[in-house]
């Protein structure tokens, strides 16, 4: 199922899908999840109508992360890491000729945008972190969300269940969204990534240990030199994956060194807050970008 405006580009030998629409300030969207996830096959499709909303007032570039959506898997086993995902995102922006943009990331994509801003501040006009327990200190609540998940994994039924559990209201989980993620999960490349992460154990031996080390390094940099860019957290008040205490601790770390730090909480919204509070999310993001 093609997304309106979708394109493909070669990034260091990895075929990468992205959407590029609209005109004006460049806003780059990075979705959540990770390659080989058995919960949901997250991709650019997660953003849904958010892409349409942003394209009315800016240029929106939404990118399928490494090994997700219709972007190719890591080229080597050593690259089943978050560090490789960050590097691929960086190289994608370079390949697209994007030299300065407002970076917006959801969930694991929120860690990605924060890390990109810390490591490559010249690329970021601002950083927006959306409902990201990966970027927040402490441990997220994903395991509680996934408890009693229907089997087999990654079917339309199972993915719909996961998305609804993430959400305050099931109304935001559309057939179109579920169908798109189901088609992604049915790719041979996705099955290969699942095998790597589960049967070969890369989730526990490579991905999560590397992410933990990388997070500690990022927080050290944030606490010593700061993010050095305007930064906004947008959180769903009813997000079951991240506590209010974690969100506050992340804000405390960001705001201690960056006076341009903001935090917006959207009520009656779960993990995909931009879907459940679409109008408000767009207003908050547009205002922030205009003043960043």
Buried (B, 14 or more C-beta within 10 A) or exposed (E): EEBEBBEEBEBEEBEBBBBBBBEEBBBBBBBBBBBBBBBBBBBBBBBBEBBBBBBEBBBBBBBBBBBBBBBBBBEEEEBBBBBBBBBBBBBBBBBBEBEBBBBBBBBBBBBBBBBBBBBBBEBBBBBBBBBBBBBBBEEBBBEEBBEEBEEEBBBBEBBBBBBBBBBBEEEBBBEEBBBBBBBBBEBEBBEBBBEBBBEBEBBEEBBBEBBEEBBEBBBEBBEEEBBBBBBBBBBBBBBBBBBEEBBBBBBEBBBEBBEBBBBBBBEEBBBBBBBBBBEBBBEBBBEBBEEB
